[in-house]
């Protein structure tokens, strides 16, 4: 075992939430160590390279980054406003296509209202009410930092109201309801569970302003890491936390790169003796890293699994967390394009084969591959053509469950064939709105190569159960069990990331302050934010 090290705070996972916590705490003088099991930091913010092409994994665009808007204040605090941001088309940053008819979303609440009122003149007043409601949500977003412990978030807040019920009571045209919800593949549109606050905050931020990042999400990751290190902190790759050690009612150390139980290593099933030997070689480099506080930027169920013996974590609590439902996953087709083949579009395109955009939360075979988000990569300076397109569509665990006991690089030809057929279905779905993209009947088209990832890929890289895209499913009528606190039963172990309150860049950025506030106090954590 290697020599022991001691820090003020150890953070498990280098996703956006973990790095932002590292930034906040190191900025306030704490000695921070971020531990990442993979070779590349960033979680869903990371990029990957194939040949001459660089692809994003989960970062495609953000909202509310203009002066005076919520994410601008947060990103200015984190030192991220100097990155090469590109404003998307203010007259149509998103395009929703339902039954082959197109609807544009414009930036600015008034312009947004008038643009859609051109299609739905009889709904102009309802659209004004809707836009005013979204504006009010954004105007009061930072009020959550002032919430007191006895505030009745479970009974009176917008978290406790149904997004679907609000839409049906405010917008009486069914088609308009679907259009307004059509840009929401960045959340799980579940009519039985989705809290109104999540729906409103996410959609409102993009209506304020919408932005892409020239160069990809790894620029955010790299900037945060440089800042943490400049503040005296440490960020380590290939440092897999395999156990959290509890003594006298608190976590005292993280075991790094220890030997896992064979049952916890799915690749052992296919890997045989080679994998077994690799585990034992890794054991020779096992470290014990001590700290006063620990933050898990992982799924709560995974964080609890690291504590094998505890006097504080009761089995009923473990069972409750492990039994929480998770949102669906995502299938992604990353397409490398030939030069000058496809003009860049400074908007996203959401395509729906059928009209009901709220039907995708539960798995049904007939829903598979019938909706998709298309995102265009910002081209090189001066070029009118993009080199990469990403297509994303919901993916359900039953689609890949037969391969759940395998891992990356160890899956059979049936899996590869399934991915290929799903990719073709997605490309065919969107090809009508991207002329020249692909005609599978002919060899000459715009596609140079394509790469795919499934919920299994996401699970293996992030440790998220079933490869969930948006973490734990929040339920407006079960907030006490699905809306999690940063606190755990262990007094010096805290949680952060998309599984607590809100997912997405804005939600995770807000949550990082809630987590750090538990350690240094909310007033201290936010003192330079306002």
N, C-alpha and C positions, 0 to 999 in steps of 0.2 A: 504494500500500500504506500502511495506517495505521501509526502509531508502534508500535514494539516494546514489549512489557511483560514483566516478569520476576517469577516466583513461586517459592516453594519446591516446591510440588506443583501440577500440573495434573491434574484428574480429568475424564475424558471420559465424559459421561453422568450424568444426574441421577436415575437410578433409586434404589431404596432403598439398594443397596450403595454407590453412588457418594456419596450424601449422608451415609451413615453413616461412610464413610472421611473425608469432608470434616469431619464433626463430630469424630471422634477426633483427627485430625491438627491441626486448628485449635485444639482444646482444649489440645493440647500445644505451642502457640505457633508452628506452621508457617503460613506465608502461603499459603493454599489458594485455587485458582480452579477452580470446577466449570463445565464448558462443556456446554450442552445444545442440540442442534440444533433441537428443536421450540420452539413458543411457550409451552408449558406444561411445568413440571417434573414429575418423579415416575415416569416410565415407567409400569409397571403399577399404580402407586399413585395415579395421577391420576384425577380425576373429570371428567365433562363434563355440560353442561347443555343440555337441550332444553325450551324453554318454561319451565314452572314446575317441571320435574322435573330432579333431579340424579342421575346414575348413576355408579357405580364401574366402572372398567375391569377390574381384576384382583383387587382386594382385597374379600373378602367376610367372612371371619372368621378369628380366630387362636386358638391354644391355649396353655396354660401361662402365663397372665398373672396368676394369683393369687399372693398373698404366698408367697415361698419357692420358687416355680416358675421354670424357666429363663428364659422370656421376660420375666417380671416383673423379674428382675435386669438383663437387657439393656435393656429399655425404661426402667427407672428410671435407668440410666446415661445413656441418650440423652435424658432429660427428657420422656418421652412418657406417663408414668403419669397426668398431670393431664388428659389428653384425656377426652372423654365416653364412656367405655367402658360397654357394657351386657353384663352376664352373661347368657348364653343359658340355656335351660331345663336345669337340672341333672339332671332326671329323663329328659330326652330332647332333647339338643342336636342330635343327628342322627337322622334316620329313614331306614332303608333299606327300600325296597319291592322285593321280588323276586317275580315271578309273582303280583302283587296281594296279597301278604302283607307286613305291616308289622313291623319290628323296630326298637326304640329303643336308642340308645346313651346311657347315663347317665354323668355325671361322677363321678370317684372310682373307683379301681381295684376296690374291693370292690362298690360299687353297680353298676358296669359289669358285673362278673362275675355278680352275682345277677340282674340284669335279663335278661341273655341266657340264664342258666341256667333261667329260667322257661319259655323256649321249648325249651331243649335240656338237660333235667335230667340226661341220661346223659353230658353233656359238662362237668359242673360242675368236676371235677378238672382237666380239660384247660384249661378257661377260667381257672382259678386259676393254672396254670402259665404260660399266655400272659400274663395280667395282671402276674404277678410279673416276667416277663422284660421287659415294657415298662417297668415301674417301675424296674428296674435300669438300663436304657438311659438313662432321664431322670436318674436319680440321679448318673450318671457323665458327663453331657454335657460338663461343663467340664474334664474330664480331658484332653480333646483339646488344650487350650491348653498342657498340660505335656508333650505328646508330643515325644520327641527325634527327630532326623533319622534315626537308625538304627533306629527302631521299625519292626517288620515289618507295616505297615498292609496291604501287598499280599498277605500270606499268612495272617495269623492274626486280623485284626480282623473285625468284623461286616460291614464293607464287602466282604470277600472271601467272604461266604456268601450263598446264594440265599434271598431272601424266600419264594419259592414252595415251595422244598424244606423250609424251616423250618415253614411252615404245614401242609404235608401230613404231616410227621412228628410234629407236635404235636397237630393237630386231625384226628381220623379221621372226622368227619362232613362230607361234601362241601358240604352246604347251609350249615353253620355257617362253613366256610372262606370261602364266598362272602359271607356276611353280614358277617364280620369285615373283609373286604376291600372291602365295598360303599361305604364312605365315602371311598375312595381315588381318586376322580376328581381329587383335588388332587395326584396323581402319575400316572405312566404304569405301570400294572400289567402289566409284561412278564414272563411266567414264565421266559423264557430269560435275562434280563439283570438284573432289579432286585435291587440289593444289600439284604441284610437290614437294615442299619443305617438306610438311608433310610426304608424301610417302618416300622420300629419307632419311630424318633425322631419322625417326623411324626405317626403315629397316637397315640403315647403322650402327646404334648403336648396334644392335643385331649381325650383322656380325662381328663387332669388338670383342665382347666377350658376353657371355650369362650366367646369374646367377640365381639361386634360393636361397631362404632364408629358412634355417632350423628353423621352428617355426612360420613362417607366417608373414604377413604384419603388424600385430599389434605390432611387435617388433620395427618397424620404428616409429609408432605412439607413443609408450611408451617412446622411446628415445627422441623424439622431445619434448614431454610434460615435461619430467624430466628436459631438458635443459631450457625450457621456465620458469619453476618454479624456477630453480636454478638462473636464471637471474632476478628473482623478479616478473615474470608474473603470471597470473592466468588462469587456464583452468577449465571451469565449465560445467558439464553435466546437462541434463534435464532443460536447460535454453533456452526455445524457444522464439526467438525474434519475437514478434507479430506485432510490429510497430516501425518505425523510425520517430522520431519527428523533424520536420523542423521548425526553427525559424530564421527570419532575413537572409534568404538565405543560411543556412547551417544546417546540422544535428546536433542537440545538445544532443540527448539522444536516447537510445534504450529501448523500453518497452519490458520487459521479462515476459513471461507466462501470458499475458493479455488474454482477451476473444476475440476470433476471431468471425467474422461474421459467422452466421450459414451456409451461402452459401459456405463458404470457408472450411467447415469441412465435408468432404464426409461421415465420419463414422456416422454422425448424422442421416443420412437417415436410417441406419440399427440399430443404437444404441438407438434411442428413448430417453426417459427421463433420462436413466442412463448416456448417453453421455452429455446431456444438464446439468445435475447436476455436472458432472466432470468438465465441462468448468467453471461453476460458483465457484466451490471450488478452481480451479486454479487461478481465478481472485483475491482471497483473498491473494495470494502470489505474486501479480504483483509487479515488480520492475521497477524503472526508473534508467538506468545506463548511465551516461554522459561521454563524451569523446571529445577530440579535433578532432580526425579522426576516420572514420569507414571504414572497409573493409568487403565486402560481398564475402565469398567463397561459393556462391550459384549461381544458374542459374540467369542471369541478369533479366529475367522477374520476378522471385520471389523476387529479391532484390527491384525492382521498386514497386512491389505490397505492400511492407511494408511501403511505403510512400504514404499515402492516400490523403494528401493535400500538394501541392507544388507550389511555384511560379516559380520554375526553370525547373521542368520537364514538358515539354509540352506534350499534348496528342498525337501529331504526333510522338514524340520520343517513348512514351510508346507503341504506336501501332506498330511502326517499330520493336522494340525489341520483342514484344509478337508474331509478325507474322513471325519471323525468323524460318526457318525449322530446325528441330533437326534430328540427326542421329538415326538409328534404335537402338533398345534395345537388350538385351541378355537374353536368357533362360539358366539357369545353373542347371545341375544335379550334386549334391555332393554325391558321392558314398562311403559309409563306407564298407570296405572289410574285409573278414575273414582273420585271421592270416595265413601268409605263403601261400596265395592264388595267388597273382599276383606279379611277380618280378618287382622291381623298374626299370623304364627306365629313364635315365638321359637326356631325350630329350622331346620335345613336339611333338605331332602328329596332323597334319591337314589333315582331310579326306574330299574329295569332291566326291559326287556321279556322278556329271557331270563335263565336262572339263572347262567350262567358269566360272572362279572364280570372274569375274567382274559383274555378273548378279544379285547379292543379295541386291543391295542398295534399290531397290523398291519392294514393296510387290506384290508377285504373289503366289497363293496357291501352284503351282507346285515347288516353290523354298523352301518351308518350310521343315525343317528337312533334308536337302540334303547336308549340310556341317557342320563340327564341329571341334573344337579344344579340344584335350585331354591333360590334365596336370596331372602329377604324383606328389604327395606330397613326399618330402624328407623323407625317413624312419628314424627310430630311429638309433642311432649310432651303427654300426656294422651289422644291418639287411640288407638282400638282397631284402626284400619285402616291398612294400608300403602298407599302411593301408587305404589311401584315393586316389580317382581319381575324378577329376572335368571334366565334359564335358560341353562345351559352344557352343551354336549355335545362330545365329541371330534370334531375335524375333521382330515381327512387331505389331504395335498398333492394327490393325484390328483383330488380333488373340485374344486379351483380352479386346477389347473396350466395350463389353457388360457388363463388371464388373468394368468399370472405376469409378462408383459412390459408390464403396465399398472400404474397407480397410482391412488390415491384420487381420485375425481371424474372419472376418465377411463376408466370401464369401461362395457361395453355393456349393453343391455337384457336380454340372456340372463343376464348375471351377476346383475342385480337380480332377475330372475325366479327364478333358482336360490336366491338368499338367501331370497326370500319363501316359496318352497315348503319349504325346510328349516326356516324358522321355524314354519310351520304344522305340520309334522311334530312338531317339538319340543313345541309347545303341546298338540297332541293327545295326545302321550305322557304329559304330566304333568297334564292337565286333570282326570283322575279323582281326583287327590288334592288338587285345589284347586277345589272346587265353584263353579260360576258363572264360571270364568275365561274360557272361550271355547267357543262352539259355532258352527262356521263355517257351519252351515246357517241361522243366524238373525242378524240385524243387532244385536240387543240383547244385549250382554254386558258384561263388566267392563273390557275393554281400551279405553283412550282412543287410544293410539298405540303402535307398536312400532318399535324400531330394532335393526339387526343389525350385527355385525362378524364378519369371517372371519379365517382365518390370514393372508390377504393384508393386511388392515388391521394386524394385529399386526406383520407383517414390515415394513411401510412406516413405522410409527411407532417401532419399536424396533431395526430392523436385524437381527433374528434370522432366520437362514436358515429358509425355509419356514414362518415364523410359529410356530416351536416354542414350546409353552407352558411347558415345564420345562427348556429348554436341552439341553445335550449328554446323550445317553443313557449313563448310567453302567452298566458291565457288571461284575458281581461277579467274573467270571473273566478280565477284561482291565483290571484297575485301573491298571496302569502306563501305559496309553494313554488311558483314559477319565476317570480322576480327576486333574484338572489341578492343578498348583501355581500359587500366585500369581506365581511367578517366570517370566520369559521368558528367552530367550537374550540379550536386551539387559539389561545389569545395572541400569539405572534405569527400566525399564518393567515394570509389574506389572499383574496382572489381578484383578478382583473380581467378585462377583455369582453368580448361580445356576448358571453353567456350570462352576464349579470343583468344589465338594464337594457342597453341598446346595442345593436350591431351596426356595422358600417363605420367609416372613418370618423364621422362626427360623433356617433354614439360612443365608440371606443375611446376617443379623445376626451370626452366628458368623463367617462368612467375612470380613466386613469387618475383624475383629480380626486374622485371619491375614495379610491384605494389609498392614494398617498395621504389623504386627509386623515385616515385611520392611524397613520404612523406619526405624522408631524403636525396634525391638526388642520382642518379645512381652511381656517383663516390664513395660516402660514402657507399652505400649498397654493392658494389662489392669490396671494398678496401682489404678485407681479402681473396678474392676468387682467386686472381692472385699472 
